Structure formats: C-alpha cells, structure tokens
Amino acid sequence: MRCIIMWEGPIFPAHTHTLSLLDFRSFIHADNRPDFLRRTHHQSKMGRLHSKGKGIASSAIPYSRAAPAWLKTTPDQVVDHICKLAKKGATPSQIGVVLRDSHGVAQVKIVTGNKILRILKSSGLAPELPEDLYFLIKKAVAVRKHLERNRKDKDSKFRLILIESRIHRLSRYYKTVGVLPPTWRYESATASTLVA
C-alpha cells in the first residue's frame, strides 16, 4: 500500500518507520489531505450489483435552479409536448431526450416546476409499471425466450437468475414506497403479458 506522507524536518534512518506511521495517523485524522485525495474519496461511486463496473459516469446537473433567459418555451407548451409524446407511447426518459434535443428544454422541473413523471400522473398518462422495472422484465422475457431455443446455454441461465433477482429487489422497493400494490408479484409465466 502506498501512502502520501507530509513531513517537515529531518528524518533519521532509525526512526523513519515510526515517524512516518505517527505522521500518517495525524495527517489522516486532521483531514489535511491534499484536494485531489479528498475529491476522489467523496466522488467514488458504489459498485454495480452484478458486474465489476464502478459506474463513475454521471450527468452534471447545472447549479442554477432558474430557467435560462434564452428559452422561449412556456411551461404550458412543455406540458403539451409531454402529453403528446406520452400518447404516442414514449417513456418518460425518451420524452426527456426529445425535449432536450429538439426543444432546448434541458430540465423540465426548472421550466414547469414538476418532473415529467409527475406531469404524466396528473394527466393520467403515467405508465402502469415504473420504467426501470419494465425494462428489467422485458430483458428477462427476452432471455427466457432465448433459453427455450437454446436449453444448454448455461451463461444465459445464470444471467436470467441475476436479472430476476434485480426484478424482485426493485419490486420490493416499489411496494414499500407505494408505487406498486402490495399484492403485485413477478411471475415468469405471465411476465410476457406485462411487457407486450
């Protein structure tokens, strides 16, 4: 293990190890670490559940909470766009991408005061299943369909177990929060009807 030691004054060969340890302890407890050390510590991300990745990439949301002065789109126009796209079958994240790329609305909440999903709920256009859960179920259905044709594919069997594990975790969370009813259950036999 490599440590960065800050030491002022002479170091004698006989006491190098003891001094460096003492100095290192005081250095850490005093939190006198250089900026680059502190920054990496606070920005480190949690590892992924079923892979080696650390998930470092993330979007940087602007600090300003006010709508930009150059934006001419009114909140009512944004809400109309959201409702039209939802009626065409777009998911909340797809709606956000279209608004950002085609209409210059970087953040819907800054313009309208509400997030996309909340606007959809108030209009009665919200999806029945949360988007992340929906796509996990869709992936599980695709893997199961693949396994019907390729019964010896051991890796896909293992991946299906991991996907379904994530589905159960996520559904448990959504039940606790009240997004899904307490009686909702994921069943592999009827899963294809949920994502049809």
ZAZAZA-751343 format. One record per atom (N, C-alpha, C): residue number from 0; atom name; x, y, z. Coordinates in steps of 0.1 Angstrom, whole numbers, m for minus. Atoms other than C-alpha are relative to their C-alpha. Layout:
residues N
<n NUM atom CA px X py Y pz Z>
...
***
This chain:
residues 196
<n 0 atom N px 8 py m12 pz 0>
<n 0 atom CA px 0 py 0 pz 0>
<n 0 atom C px 9 py 12 pz 0>
<n 1 atom N px m8 py m12 pz 1>
<n 1 atom CA px 14 py 34 pz m9>
<n 1 atom C px m8 py 11 pz 7>
<n 2 atom N px 6 py m11 pz m8>
<n 2 atom CA px 8 py 64 pz 14>
<n 2 atom C px 7 py 13 pz m4>
<n 3 atom N px m6 py m13 pz 2>
<n 3 atom CA px 14 py 101 pz 9>
<n 3 atom C px 3 py 6 pz 13>
<n 4 atom N px m3 py m5 pz m13>
<n 4 atom CA px 33 py 114 pz 39>
<n 4 atom C px 5 py 14 pz m2>
<n 5 atom N px m5 py m14 pz 0>
<n 5 atom CA px 38 py 151 pz 46>
<n 5 atom C px 8 py 2 pz 13>
<n 6 atom N px m9 py m1 pz m12>
<n 6 atom CA px 68 py 157 pz 69>
<n 6 atom C px 9 py 12 pz m2>
<n 7 atom N px m9 py m11 pz 0>
<n 7 atom CA px 87 py 188 pz 78>
<n 7 atom C px 11 py m2 pz 10>
<n 8 atom N px m11 py 2 pz m10>
<n 8 atom CA px 121 py 185 pz 94>
<n 8 atom C px 8 py m12 pz m4>
<n 9 atom N px m9 py 11 pz 3>
<n 9 atom CA px 149 py 159 pz 94>
<n 9 atom C px m6 py m13 pz 4>
<n 10 atom N px 4 py 14 pz m4>
<n 10 atom CA px 142 py 122 pz 94>
<n 10 atom C px 12 py m8 pz 1>
<n 11 atom N px m11 py 9 pz m3>
<n 11 atom CA px 167 py 98 pz 109>
<n 11 atom C px m3 py m14 pz m5>
<n 12 atom N px 3 py 13 pz 6>
<n 12 atom CA px 171 py 64 pz 93>
<n 12 atom C px m6 py m10 pz 10>
<n 13 atom N px 5 py 9 pz m10>
<n 13 atom CA px 164 py 46 pz 126>
<n 13 atom C px m15 py 2 pz 3>
<n 14 atom N px 14 py m3 pz m4>
<n 14 atom CA px 131 py 63 pz 132>
<n 14 atom C px m9 py 2 pz m12>
<n 15 atom N px 8 py m3 pz 12>
<n 15 atom CA px 118 py 65 pz 96>
<n 15 atom C px m14 py m6 pz 1>
<n 16 atom N px 13 py 8 pz 1>
<n 16 atom CA px 91 py 38 pz 100>
<n 16 atom C px m10 py 6 pz 11>
<n 17 atom N px 8 py m5 pz m11>
<n 17 atom CA px 78 py 51 pz 134>
<n 17 atom C px m5 py 14 pz m3>
<n 18 atom N px 4 py m14 pz 3>
<n 18 atom CA px 78 py 87 pz 124>
<n 18 atom C px m11 py 1 pz m11>
<n 19 atom N px 10 py 0 pz 11>
<n 19 atom CA px 60 py 80 pz 91>
<n 19 atom C px m13 py m5 pz 4>
<n 20 atom N px 13 py 5 pz m4>
<n 20 atom CA px 33 py 60 pz 108>
<n 20 atom C px m7 py 10 pz 9>
<n 21 atom N px 6 py m10 pz m9>
<n 21 atom CA px 27 py 86 pz 135>
<n 21 atom C px m5 py 12 pz m8>
<n 22 atom N px 4 py m12 pz 9>
<n 22 atom CA px 27 py 114 pz 109>
<n 22 atom C px m12 py m3 pz m8>
<n 23 atom N px 11 py 4 pz 8>
<n 23 atom CA px 4 py 94 pz 87>
<n 23 atom C px m13 py 0 pz 7>
<n 24 atom N px 12 py 1 pz m8>
<n 24 atom CA px m21 py 89 pz 115>
<n 24 atom C px m5 py 15 pz 3>
<n 25 atom N px 4 py m14 pz m3>
<n 25 atom CA px m21 py 126 pz 125>
<n 25 atom C px m5 py 7 pz m13>
<n 26 atom N px 4 py m5 pz 13>
<n 26 atom CA px m23 py 135 pz 88>
<n 26 atom C px m14 py m3 pz m4>
<n 27 atom N px 13 py 4 pz 4>
<n 27 atom CA px m54 py 115 pz 82>
<n 27 atom C px m11 py 5 pz 10>
<n 28 atom N px 10 py m5 pz m10>
<n 28 atom CA px m72 py 125 pz 115>
<n 28 atom C px m2 py 15 pz m1>
<n 29 atom N px 1 py m15 pz 1>
<n 29 atom CA px m65 py 162 pz 109>
<n 29 atom C px m8 py 3 pz m13>
<n 30 atom N px 6 py m2 pz 13>
<n 30 atom CA px m80 py 158 pz 74>
<n 30 atom C px 7 py 11 pz m8>
<n 31 atom N px m9 py m9 pz 7>
<n 31 atom CA px m51 py 178 pz 60>
<n 31 atom C px 4 py m5 pz m14>
<n 32 atom N px m3 py 6 pz 13>
<n 32 atom CA px m52 py 157 pz 28>
<n 32 atom C px 0 py 10 pz m11>
<n 33 atom N px 1 py m9 pz 12>
<n 33 atom CA px m45 py 174 pz m5>
<n 33 atom C px m13 py m1 pz m6>
<n 34 atom N px 13 py m1 pz 6>
<n 34 atom CA px m75 py 184 pz m25>
<n 34 atom C px m3 py m12 pz m9>
<n 35 atom N px 3 py 11 pz 9>
<n 35 atom CA px m71 py 156 pz m51>
<n 35 atom C px m3 py m12 pz 7>
<n 36 atom N px 4 py 12 pz m8>
<n 36 atom CA px m72 py 130 pz m24>
<n 36 atom C px m14 py 0 pz 6>
<n 37 atom N px 13 py m2 pz m5>
<n 37 atom CA px m103 py 144 pz m8>
<n 37 atom C px m11 py m1 pz m10>
<n 38 atom N px 10 py 0 pz 11>
<n 38 atom CA px m121 py 148 pz m41>
<n 38 atom C px m3 py m14 pz m4>
<n 39 atom N px 3 py 14 pz 5>
<n 39 atom CA px m116 py 112 pz m52>
<n 39 atom C px m7 py m8 pz 10>
<n 40 atom N px 7 py 7 pz m11>
<n 40 atom CA px m128 py 100 pz m18>
<n 40 atom C px m15 py 3 pz m1>
<n 41 atom N px 14 py m4 pz 0>
<n 41 atom CA px m161 py 119 pz m20>
<n 41 atom C px m7 py m4 pz m13>
<n 42 atom N px 6 py 3 pz 13>
<n 42 atom CA px m167 py 112 pz m57>
<n 42 atom C px m1 py m14 pz m3>
<n 43 atom N px 0 py 14 pz 3>
<n 43 atom CA px m162 py 75 pz m55>
<n 43 atom C px m14 py m6 pz 0>
<n 44 atom N px 14 py 5 pz 1>
<n 44 atom CA px m193 py 56 pz m66>
<n 44 atom C px m1 py m14 pz 5>
<n 45 atom N px 2 py 14 pz m5>
<n 45 atom CA px m208 py 24 pz m53>
<n 45 atom C px 1 py m10 pz m12>
<n 46 atom N px m2 py 10 pz 11>
<n 46 atom CA px m200 py m7 pz m74>
<n 46 atom C px m13 py m5 pz m5>
<n 47 atom N px 12 py 6 pz 5>
<n 47 atom CA px m226 py m23 pz m96>
<n 47 atom C px m3 py m13 pz 7>
<n 48 atom N px 5 py 11 pz m8>
<n 48 atom CA px m247 py m51 pz m82>
<n 48 atom C px 6 py m13 pz m6>
<n 49 atom N px m4 py 13 pz 6>
<n 49 atom CA px m238 py m79 pz m107>
<n 49 atom C px 10 py 1 pz m11>
<n 50 atom N px m12 py m1 pz 9>
<n 50 atom CA px m207 py m67 pz m125>
<n 50 atom C px 11 py 7 pz 7>
<n 51 atom N px m12 py m5 pz m6>
<n 51 atom CA px m172 py m54 pz m119>
<n 51 atom C px 0 py 16 pz m1>
<n 52 atom N px m1 py m15 pz 3>
<n 52 atom CA px m180 py m18 pz m131>
<n 52 atom C px m3 py 8 pz 13>
<n 53 atom N px 2 py m9 pz m11>
<n 53 atom CA px m179 py 11 pz m107>
<n 53 atom C px m10 py 11 pz m3>
<n 54 atom N px 11 py m10 pz 3>
<n 54 atom CA px m204 py 33 pz m126>
<n 54 atom C px 5 py 15 pz 3>
<n 55 atom N px m5 py m13 pz m3>
<n 55 atom CA px m183 py 65 pz m125>
<n 55 atom C px m7 py 11 pz m8>
<n 56 atom N px 7 py m10 pz 9>
<n 56 atom CA px m201 py 83 pz m154>
<n 56 atom C px m13 py 4 pz 6>
<n 57 atom N px 13 py m6 pz m4>
<n 57 atom CA px m229 py 106 pz m144>
<n 57 atom C px m2 py 13 pz m6>
<n 58 atom N px 3 py m13 pz 6>
<n 58 atom CA px m246 py 137 pz m157>
<n 58 atom C px 2 py 11 pz 10>
<n 59 atom N px m3 py m11 pz m9>
<n 59 atom CA px m237 py 170 pz m142>
<n 59 atom C px m12 py 10 pz m2>
<n 60 atom N px 12 py m9 pz 1>
<n 60 atom CA px m269 py 190 pz m134>
<n 60 atom C px 4 py 14 pz 3>
<n 61 atom N px m5 py m14 pz m2>
<n 61 atom CA px m264 py 228 pz m136>
<n 61 atom C px m5 py 5 pz 14>
<n 62 atom N px 2 py m5 pz m13>
<n 62 atom CA px m263 py 246 pz m103>
<n 62 atom C px m13 py 10 pz 0>
<n 63 atom N px 11 py m10 pz 1>
<n 63 atom CA px m288 py 273 pz m114>
<n 63 atom C px m14 py m7 pz 0>
<n 64 atom N px 13 py 6 pz m1>
<n 64 atom CA px m324 py 265 pz m105>
<n 64 atom C px m11 py 8 pz m8>
<n 65 atom N px 9 py m8 pz 8>
<n 65 atom CA px m339 py 291 pz m128>
<n 65 atom C px 1 py m4 pz m15>
<n 66 atom N px 1 py 3 pz 14>
<n 66 atom CA px m350 py 286 pz m164>
<n 66 atom C px 9 py 10 pz m7>
<n 67 atom N px m9 py m9 pz 8>
<n 67 atom CA px m324 py 301 pz m189>
<n 67 atom C px m8 py 11 pz m7>
<n 68 atom N px 7 py m12 pz 5>
<n 68 atom CA px m333 py 336 pz m202>
<n 68 atom C px m3 py m2 pz m15>
<n 69 atom N px 2 py 2 pz 15>
<n 69 atom CA px m330 py 324 pz m239>
<n 69 atom C px m11 py m9 pz m3>
<n 70 atom N px 10 py 10 pz 3>
<n 70 atom CA px m356 py 297 pz m235>
<n 70 atom C px m14 py 7 pz m2>
<n 71 atom N px 13 py m7 pz 3>
<n 71 atom CA px m389 py 310 pz m251>
<n 71 atom C px m12 py m9 pz 2>
<n 72 atom N px 11 py 10 pz m2>
<n 72 atom CA px m409 py 278 pz m245>
<n 72 atom C px m7 py 2 pz 14>
<n 73 atom N px 8 py m3 pz m12>
<n 73 atom CA px m437 py 284 pz m219>
<n 73 atom C px m2 py m14 pz 7>
<n 74 atom N px 3 py 12 pz m7>
<n 74 atom CA px m445 py 258 pz m192>
<n 74 atom C px m12 py m8 pz m6>
<n 75 atom N px 12 py 6 pz 6>
<n 75 atom CA px m479 py 251 pz m208>
<n 75 atom C px 4 py m8 pz m13>
<n 76 atom N px m4 py 6 pz 12>
<n 76 atom CA px m462 py 243 pz m241>
<n 76 atom C px 8 py m13 pz 3>
<n 77 atom N px m8 py 12 pz m4>
<n 77 atom CA px m438 py 219 pz m224>
<n 77 atom C px m9 py m11 pz 4>
<n 78 atom N px 10 py 10 pz m5>
<n 78 atom CA px m467 py 201 pz m207>
<n 78 atom C px m7 py m6 pz m12>
<n 79 atom N px 7 py 5 pz 12>
<n 79 atom CA px m485 py 198 pz m240>
<n 79 atom C px 9 py m10 pz m8>
<n 80 atom N px m10 py 9 pz 7>
<n 80 atom CA px m453 py 183 pz m257>
<n 80 atom C px 0 py m13 pz 8>
<n 81 atom N px m2 py 12 pz m8>
<n 81 atom CA px m450 py 158 pz m228>
<n 81 atom C px m12 py m9 pz m2>
<n 82 atom N px 13 py 8 pz 1>
<n 82 atom CA px m487 py 147 pz m231>
<n 82 atom C px m1 py m6 pz m14>
<n 83 atom N px 1 py 5 pz 14>
<n 83 atom CA px m485 py 144 pz m269>
<n 83 atom C px 10 py m12 pz m2>
<n 84 atom N px m10 py 10 pz 1>
<n 84 atom CA px m453 py 123 pz m267>
<n 84 atom C px m4 py m13 pz 8>
<n 85 atom N px 5 py 11 pz m8>
<n 85 atom CA px m468 py 101 pz m239>
<n 85 atom C px m11 py m8 pz m7>
<n 86 atom N px 11 py 7 pz 8>
<n 86 atom CA px m499 py 94 pz m261>
<n 86 atom C px 5 py m8 pz m11>
<n 87 atom N px m6 py 7 pz 11>
<n 87 atom CA px m476 py 83 pz m289>
<n 87 atom C px 7 py m13 pz 5>
<n 88 atom N px m6 py 12 pz m6>
<n 88 atom CA px m461 py 57 pz m264>
<n 88 atom C px 14 py 2 pz 4>
<n 89 atom N px m14 py m3 pz m5>
<n 89 atom CA px m428 py 74 pz m254>
<n 89 atom C px 0 py m2 pz 15>
<n 90 atom N px m2 py 2 pz m14>
<n 90 atom CA px m414 py 65 pz m220>
<n 90 atom C px 5 py 14 pz 6>
<n 91 atom N px m4 py m13 pz m6>
<n 91 atom CA px m406 py 94 pz m195>
<n 91 atom C px 15 py 4 pz m4>
<n 92 atom N px m14 py m4 pz 3>
<n 92 atom CA px m368 py 92 pz m203>
<n 92 atom C px 1 py 3 pz m15>
<n 93 atom N px 0 py m3 pz 14>
<n 93 atom CA px m375 py 92 pz m241>
<n 93 atom C px m6 py 14 pz m2>
<n 94 atom N px 6 py m13 pz 1>
<n 94 atom CA px m397 py 123 pz m236>
<n 94 atom C px 10 py 10 pz 4>
<n 95 atom N px m10 py m9 pz m4>
<n 95 atom CA px m369 py 140 pz m217>
<n 95 atom C px 11 py 2 pz m10>
<n 96 atom N px m10 py m1 pz 11>
<n 96 atom CA px m344 py 132 pz m245>
<n 96 atom C px m5 py 9 pz m12>
<n 97 atom N px 6 py m8 pz 11>
<n 97 atom CA px m368 py 147 pz m272>
<n 97 atom C px m1 py 14 pz 4>
<n 98 atom N px 1 py m14 pz m5>
<n 98 atom CA px m374 py 178 pz m251>
<n 98 atom C px 14 py 7 pz 0>
<n 99 atom N px m13 py m5 pz m1>
<n 99 atom CA px m337 py 183 pz m245>
<n 99 atom C px 6 py 3 pz m14>
<n 100 atom N px m6 py m1 pz 13>
<n 100 atom CA px m326 py 177 pz m281>
<n 100 atom C px m7 py 8 pz m11>
<n 101 atom N px 8 py m7 pz 11>
<n 101 atom CA px m354 py 192 pz m302>
<n 101 atom C px m6 py 13 pz 5>
<n 102 atom N px 7 py m12 pz m4>
<n 102 atom CA px m369 py 219 pz m280>
<n 102 atom C px 8 py 8 pz 10>
<n 103 atom N px m9 py m8 pz m8>
<n 103 atom CA px m340 py 231 pz m259>
<n 103 atom C px m3 py 0 pz 15>
<n 104 atom N px 4 py 1 pz m14>
<n 104 atom CA px m356 py 221 pz m225>
<n 104 atom C px 9 py m10 pz 7>
<n 105 atom N px m9 py 9 pz m6>
<n 105 atom CA px m327 py 207 pz m205>
<n 105 atom C px m6 py m7 pz 12>
<n 106 atom N px 6 py 6 pz m12>
<n 106 atom CA px m346 py 202 pz m173>
<n 106 atom C px m15 py 5 pz 1>
<n 107 atom N px 14 py m3 pz 0>
<n 107 atom CA px m384 py 200 pz m173>
<n 107 atom C px m4 py 7 pz 14>
<n 108 atom N px 4 py m5 pz m13>
<n 108 atom CA px m386 py 207 pz m135>
<n 108 atom C px 3 py 15 pz 2>
<n 109 atom N px m3 py m15 pz m1>
<n 109 atom CA px m369 py 241 pz m139>
<n 109 atom C px m10 py 8 pz m7>
<n 110 atom N px 10 py m8 pz 8>
<n 110 atom CA px m394 py 252 pz m165>
<n 110 atom C px m14 py m1 pz 6>
<n 111 atom N px 14 py 2 pz m4>
<n 111 atom CA px m426 py 237 pz m152>
<n 111 atom C px m2 py m1 pz 15>
<n 112 atom N px 1 py 2 pz m15>
<n 112 atom CA px m419 py 231 pz m115>
<n 112 atom C px m3 py m14 pz 4>
<n 113 atom N px 3 py 14 pz m3>
<n 113 atom CA px m427 py 194 pz m118>
<n 113 atom C px 8 py m9 pz m10>
<n 114 atom N px m8 py 9 pz 8>
<n 114 atom CA px m408 py 164 pz m131>
<n 114 atom C px m10 py m7 pz m11>
<n 115 atom N px 8 py 6 pz 11>
<n 115 atom CA px m420 py 145 pz m163>
<n 115 atom C px m10 py m10 pz 6>
<n 116 atom N px 9 py 11 pz m4>
<n 116 atom CA px m435 py 115 pz m144>
<n 116 atom C px m11 py 6 pz 8>
<n 117 atom N px 10 py m6 pz m8>
<n 117 atom CA px m454 py 138 pz m120>
<n 117 atom C px m11 py 7 pz m9>
<n 118 atom N px 9 py m6 pz 10>
<n 118 atom CA px m469 py 157 pz m150>
<n 118 atom C px m9 py m11 pz m7>
<n 119 atom N px 8 py 11 pz 6>
<n 119 atom CA px m479 py 124 pz m166>
<n 119 atom C px m10 py m6 pz 10>
<n 120 atom N px 9 py 5 pz m10>
<n 120 atom CA px m495 py 112 pz m134>
<n 120 atom C px m12 py 9 pz 2>
<n 121 atom N px 11 py m10 pz m1>
<n 121 atom CA px m516 py 144 pz m131>
<n 121 atom C px m9 py 0 pz m12>
<n 122 atom N px 8 py 1 pz 12>
<n 122 atom CA px m527 py 139 pz m167>
<n 122 atom C px m6 py m14 pz m2>
<n 123 atom N px 5 py 14 pz 1>
<n 123 atom CA px m535 py 102 pz m162>
<n 123 atom C px 7 py m8 pz m11>
<n 124 atom N px m8 py 7 pz 11>
<n 124 atom CA px m508 py 91 pz m187>
<n 124 atom C px 12 py m7 pz 5>
<n 125 atom N px m12 py 7 pz m5>
<n 125 atom CA px m482 py 76 pz m164>
<n 125 atom C px m1 py m15 pz m3>
<n 126 atom N px 0 py 14 pz 3>
<n 126 atom CA px m471 py 41 pz m172>
<n 126 atom C px m4 py m8 pz 12>
<n 127 atom N px 4 py 9 pz m11>
<n 127 atom CA px m485 py 12 pz m151>
<n 127 atom C px 12 py m5 pz 8>
<n 128 atom N px m12 py 4 pz m7>
<n 128 atom CA px m451 py m1 pz m143>
<n 128 atom C px 11 py 11 pz 0>
<n 129 atom N px m11 py m10 pz 0>
<n 129 atom CA px m421 py 21 pz m133>
<n 129 atom C px 10 py m5 pz m12>
<n 130 atom N px m8 py 2 pz 12>
<n 130 atom CA px m397 py 24 pz m163>
<n 130 atom C px 11 py m10 pz 2>
<n 131 atom N px m11 py 9 pz m2>
<n 131 atom CA px m367 py 6 pz m148>
<n 131 atom C px m4 py m14 pz 2>
<n 132 atom N px 6 py 13 pz m3>
<n 132 atom CA px m388 py m23 pz m136>
<n 132 atom C px m5 py m6 pz m14>
<n 133 atom N px 6 py 4 pz 13>
<n 133 atom CA px m405 py m25 pz m170>
<n 133 atom C px 11 py m6 pz m9>
<n 134 atom N px m11 py 4 pz 9>
<n 134 atom CA px m372 py m28 pz m189>
<n 134 atom C px 7 py m12 pz 5>
<n 135 atom N px m6 py 12 pz m6>
<n 135 atom CA px m358 py m54 pz m165>
<n 135 atom C px m9 py m12 pz m3>
<n 136 atom N px 9 py 11 pz 4>
<n 136 atom CA px m389 py m76 pz m171>
<n 136 atom C px 1 py m3 pz m14>
<n 137 atom N px m1 py 2 pz 14>
<n 137 atom CA px m386 py m71 pz m208>
<n 137 atom C px 13 py m8 pz m3>
<n 138 atom N px m12 py 7 pz 2>
<n 138 atom CA px m350 py m82 pz m206>
<n 138 atom C px m1 py m15 pz 4>
<n 139 atom N px 2 py 14 pz m6>
<n 139 atom CA px m359 py m113 pz m185>
<n 139 atom C px m9 py m8 pz m10>
<n 140 atom N px 8 py 7 pz 10>
<n 140 atom CA px m386 py m122 pz m211>
<n 140 atom C px 8 py m4 pz m12>
<n 141 atom N px m9 py 3 pz 12>
<n 141 atom CA px m361 py m120 pz m240>
<n 141 atom C px 10 py m11 pz 3>
<n 142 atom N px m9 py 11 pz m4>
<n 142 atom CA px m336 py m142 pz m221>
<n 142 atom C px m7 py m13 pz 1>
<n 143 atom N px 7 py 12 pz m1>
<n 143 atom CA px m362 py m167 pz m213>
<n 143 atom C px m4 py m6 pz m13>
<n 144 atom N px 4 py 4 pz 14>
<n 144 atom CA px m374 py m168 pz m249>
<n 144 atom C px 13 py m7 pz m7>
<n 145 atom N px m13 py 5 pz 5>
<n 145 atom CA px m337 py m174 pz m259>
<n 145 atom C px 3 py m14 pz 5>
<n 146 atom N px m3 py 12 pz m7>
<n 146 atom CA px m334 py m202 pz m234>
<n 146 atom C px m9 py m12 pz m5>
<n 147 atom N px 9 py 10 pz 6>
<n 147 atom CA px m364 py m220 pz m249>
<n 147 atom C px 6 py m7 pz m12>
<n 148 atom N px m6 py 5 pz 12>
<n 148 atom CA px m345 py m223 pz m281>
<n 148 atom C px 14 py m6 pz 2>
<n 149 atom N px m14 py 5 pz m3>
<n 149 atom CA px m310 py m229 pz m265>
<n 149 atom C px 1 py m4 pz 14>
<n 150 atom N px 1 py 5 pz m14>
<n 150 atom CA px m315 py m251 pz m235>
<n 150 atom C px 13 py m1 pz 7>
<n 151 atom N px m13 py 3 pz m6>
<n 151 atom CA px m278 py m257 pz m229>
<n 151 atom C px 8 py 13 pz 3>
<n 152 atom N px m7 py m13 pz m2>
<n 152 atom CA px m268 py m220 pz m227>
<n 152 atom C px 0 py 3 pz 15>
<n 153 atom N px m1 py m1 pz m14>
<n 153 atom CA px m256 py m221 pz m191>
<n 153 atom C px 2 py 15 pz 5>
<n 154 atom N px m2 py m14 pz m4>
<n 154 atom CA px m244 py m185 pz m191>
<n 154 atom C px m13 py 8 pz 0>
<n 155 atom N px 12 py m7 pz 1>
<n 155 atom CA px m278 py m172 pz m201>
<n 155 atom C px m9 py m4 pz 12>
<n 156 atom N px 7 py 4 pz m12>
<n 156 atom CA px m294 py m193 pz m173>
<n 156 atom C px 4 py 8 pz 12>
<n 157 atom N px m6 py m8 pz m12>
<n 157 atom CA px m271 py m176 pz m148>
<n 157 atom C px m4 py 14 pz m1>
<n 158 atom N px 4 py m14 pz 1>
<n 158 atom CA px m278 py m142 pz m162>
<n 158 atom C px m15 py 3 pz 3>
<n 159 atom N px 14 py m1 pz m3>
<n 159 atom CA px m315 py m148 pz m160>
<n 159 atom C px m3 py 0 pz 15>
<n 160 atom N px 1 py 0 pz m15>
<n 160 atom CA px m312 py m156 pz m123>
<n 160 atom C px 3 py 14 pz 5>
<n 161 atom N px m4 py m13 pz m5>
<n 161 atom CA px m294 py m123 pz m118>
<n 161 atom C px m10 py 11 pz m3>
<n 162 atom N px 10 py m10 pz 4>
<n 162 atom CA px m319 py m103 pz m138>
<n 162 atom C px m13 py m1 pz 9>
<n 163 atom N px 12 py 2 pz m8>
<n 163 atom CA px m348 py m118 pz m119>
<n 163 atom C px 2 py 4 pz 15>
<n 164 atom N px m4 py m5 pz m14>
<n 164 atom CA px m330 py m111 pz m86>
<n 164 atom C px m2 py 15 pz 1>
<n 165 atom N px 2 py m15 pz 0>
<n 165 atom CA px m329 py m74 pz m96>
<n 165 atom C px m15 py 4 pz m1>
<n 166 atom N px 14 py m3 pz 1>
<n 166 atom CA px m366 py m75 pz m105>
<n 166 atom C px m6 py m2 pz 14>
<n 167 atom N px 6 py 2 pz m13>
<n 167 atom CA px m375 py m89 pz m71>
<n 167 atom C px 4 py 11 pz 10>
<n 168 atom N px m4 py m11 pz m8>
<n 168 atom CA px m354 py m63 pz m53>
<n 168 atom C px m7 py 13 pz m3>
<n 169 atom N px 6 py m13 pz 4>
<n 169 atom CA px m368 py m34 pz m73>
<n 169 atom C px m15 py 0 pz 3>
<n 170 atom N px 14 py 0 pz m3>
<n 170 atom CA px m404 py m46 pz m69>
<n 170 atom C px m3 py 1 pz 15>
<n 171 atom N px 1 py m1 pz m15>
<n 171 atom CA px m399 py m50 pz m31>
<n 171 atom C px 1 py 15 pz 4>
<n 172 atom N px m2 py m15 pz m3>
<n 172 atom CA px m387 py m13 pz m30>
<n 172 atom C px m12 py 7 pz m4>
<n 173 atom N px 11 py m7 pz 5>
<n 173 atom CA px m416 py m1 pz m51>
<n 173 atom C px m13 py m3 pz 8>
<n 174 atom N px 11 py 3 pz m9>
<n 174 atom CA px m441 py m19 pz m28>
<n 174 atom C px 1 py 8 pz 12>
<n 175 atom N px m3 py m8 pz m12>
<n 175 atom CA px m425 py m2 pz 2>
<n 175 atom C px m4 py 14 pz m2>
<n 176 atom N px 2 py m14 pz 3>
<n 176 atom CA px m427 py 32 pz m14>
<n 176 atom C px m15 py 2 pz m3>
<n 177 atom N px 14 py m2 pz 3>
<n 177 atom CA px m463 py 26 pz m25>
<n 177 atom C px m3 py 2 pz m15>
<n 178 atom N px 2 py m2 pz 15>
<n 178 atom CA px m458 py 28 pz m63>
<n 178 atom C px m7 py m13 pz m5>
<n 179 atom N px 7 py 12 pz 4>
<n 179 atom CA px m468 py m9 pz m67>
<n 179 atom C px m9 py m5 pz 11>
<n 180 atom N px 8 py 5 pz m11>
<n 180 atom CA px m497 py m25 pz m49>
<n 180 atom C px 6 py m12 pz 8>
<n 181 atom N px m7 py 10 pz m8>
<n 181 atom CA px m487 py m49 pz m21>
<n 181 atom C px m3 py m14 pz m5>
<n 182 atom N px 3 py 13 pz 6>
<n 182 atom CA px m503 py m78 pz m40>
<n 182 atom C px 7 py m3 pz m13>
<n 183 atom N px m6 py 2 pz 13>
<n 183 atom CA px m482 py m73 pz m71>
<n 183 atom C px 12 py m10 pz 1>
<n 184 atom N px m11 py 10 pz 0>
<n 184 atom CA px m459 py m103 pz m79>
<n 184 atom C px 5 py m2 pz m14>
<n 185 atom N px m6 py 4 pz 13>
<n 185 atom CA px m435 py m111 pz m107>
<n 185 atom C px 0 py m15 pz m2>
<n 186 atom N px 0 py 14 pz 3>
<n 186 atom CA px m442 py m144 pz m123>
<n 186 atom C px 5 py m2 pz m14>
<n 187 atom N px m6 py 2 pz 14>
<n 187 atom CA px m421 py m157 pz m152>
<n 187 atom C px m10 py m4 pz m10>
<n 188 atom N px 9 py 6 pz 10>
<n 188 atom CA px m450 py m175 pz m168>
<n 188 atom C px m9 py 11 pz m6>
<n 189 atom N px 9 py m11 pz 5>
<n 189 atom CA px m471 py m143 pz m171>
<n 189 atom C px 7 py 13 pz m3>
<n 190 atom N px m8 py m12 pz 2>
<n 190 atom CA px m442 py m118 pz m175>
<n 190 atom C px m2 py 6 pz m13>
<n 191 atom N px 1 py m5 pz 13>
<n 191 atom CA px m446 py m115 pz m212>
<n 191 atom C px m13 py 8 pz m3>
<n 192 atom N px 12 py m9 pz 1>
<n 192 atom CA px m481 py m100 pz m208>
<n 192 atom C px 2 py 14 pz 6>
<n 193 atom N px m3 py m13 pz m6>
<n 193 atom CA px m467 py m72 pz m187>
<n 193 atom C px 7 py 9 pz m10>
<n 194 atom N px m9 py m9 pz 9>
<n 194 atom CA px m443 py m60 pz m215>
<n 194 atom C px m5 py m2 pz m14>
<n 195 atom N px 5 py 2 pz 14>
<n 195 atom CA px m465 py m69 pz m245>
<n 195 atom C px m4 py 13 pz m6>
***
